[in-house]
Amino acid sequence: MHYSAPDPLGFFGQHGGTFAAETLIPALEAVSVAYRAAKNDPEFWAAFRRDLAHYVGRPSPVYHAARLSAHLGGAQIWLKREDLNHTGAHKVNNTIGQALLAQRMGKKRVIAETGAGQHGVATATVAARFGMECHVYMGADDIQRQAPNVFRMKLLGANVVSVASGSRTLKDAMNEAMREWVARVDDTFYIIGTAAGPAPYPEMVRDFQCVIGNEAKEQMLAAIGRQPDVAVACVGGGSNAIGLFYPYIQEQNVRLVGVEAGGRGTHTADHAAPISSGAPLGVLHGFRSYLMQDAHGQVLGTHSVSAGLDYPGIGPEHGHLHDIGRVEYTAANDDAALEAFDLLCQYEGIIPALESSHALAWAVAHAPKMDKNQAVLVNLSGRGDKDINTVAKLKGIEL
Ligand SMILES: *Cc1c(COP(=O)(O)O)cnc(C)c1O
């Protein structure tokens, strides 16, 4: 199978593109031109690899979860340990790449928007690392809910801008960040946190996160002499998943599974699983893909136990990979994710992020039905230290 995407207009099949206000087009065009040049410049990638090695701590290992595998009694479960990265998740792979591009474009100032705060922290981190001014837009309600991450960003020297308009959450923070970008495009770079947004962001974020799958392919070959039977990742906007999947797309023997946030069930209104719930195409945040919306095209509210998966859309390349049948998309509910969270803590001594626990939940459900000689590679996108208050509350424990 030959796979090539996006096309020159930034479309992955019927998904993606640029659906942005006219005032934003020159800024996006400038990022596209700069990224095109960087992508073909070996020195850009050398600088990227240097930072991934010495600052992020890559390569992250693959780890055989032997006790968990034995407990489940089926396929061998392997974990790609993105939780061991500096800042505790995969997001920093992308913010390092975009900060290097910003530097190359001569920008001294970066902006970002964040909901749960994880991307805000990853952006504030690289802004400090590269000596750039950093402004993070955040809904006023999210600022209340995510106080520890807000404090982290401030410790790292970022200015956190409270957005009190609209629903006072991520959507409004995004609008505000876009407005700010239009006003300050001469000295400002907009760092997007997932494989979504207008072109060229989905392609660029994928290219930066591909280090996950490229490393995993080498590591699995060294570890078991072949590739895993299944590679599985959780899907919010889709950056950790596309980073793992993309290098495997041509490997027809590797089954690829993306796990959306099933919340209280995809048959209820409380989930964040656009593909699994059969959501139609829609436009949000500058691109077209499957989008949870009502009959009038208004974006629906979402629910997930994990803040990082709580997004009504999905990155355009995932929409396309679903359409062509190369990746299977399914959902794990809150309860299944929490059960997988407990199992990894107790059998492996690893506290996973609640987001990553959704990918683990797939392995917990399916490994027992597989053969002991088969291998499932789970992308452990992040560590769960950030989630312990949420988990304690759900267990009715007061910290
Ligand atoms: C943000 C986040 C996610 C979801 O984002 P994607 O772009 O879908 O990868 C998943 N896991 C962790 C640990 C995160 O912080």
The ligand as a Tripos MOL2 file, in Angstrom:
@<TRIPOS>MOLECULE
LIG
   15    15     1     0     0
SMALL
NO_CHARGES

@<TRIPOS>ATOM
      1 C1         -2.0820   15.6340   25.9410 C.3       1 LIG1
      2 C2         -1.8970   14.2030   26.1970 C.ar      1 LIG1
      3 C3         -2.5150   13.2240   25.3870 C.ar      1 LIG1
      4 C4         -3.4710   13.5400   24.2780 C.3       1 LIG1
      5 O1         -2.9390   14.2780   23.2330 O.3       1 LIG1
      6 P1         -2.6260   13.6370   21.8090 P.3       1 LIG1
      7 O2         -2.3010   14.7980   20.9730 O.co2     1 LIG1
      8 O3         -3.8400   12.9020   21.3710 O.co2     1 LIG1
      9 O4         -1.4710   12.7200   21.9880 O.co2     1 LIG1
     10 C5         -2.2500   11.8820   25.6590 C.ar      1 LIG1
     11 N1         -1.4470   11.5160   26.6820 N.ar      1 LIG1
     12 C6         -0.8530   12.4270   27.4760 C.ar      1 LIG1
     13 C7          0.0110   11.9390   28.5910 C.3       1 LIG1
     14 C8         -1.0600   13.7900   27.2780 C.ar      1 LIG1
     15 O5         -0.4770   14.6840   28.0850 O.3       1 LIG1
@<TRIPOS>BOND
     1     1     2 1
     2     2     3 ar
     3     2    14 ar
     4     3     4 1
     5     3    10 ar
     6     4     5 1
     7     5     6 1
     8     6     7 2
     9     6     8 1
    10     6     9 1
    11    10    11 ar
    12    11    12 ar
    13    12    13 1
    14    12    14 ar
    15    14    15 1
@<TRIPOS>SUBSTRUCTURE
     1 LIG1         1 GROUP 0 **** ****
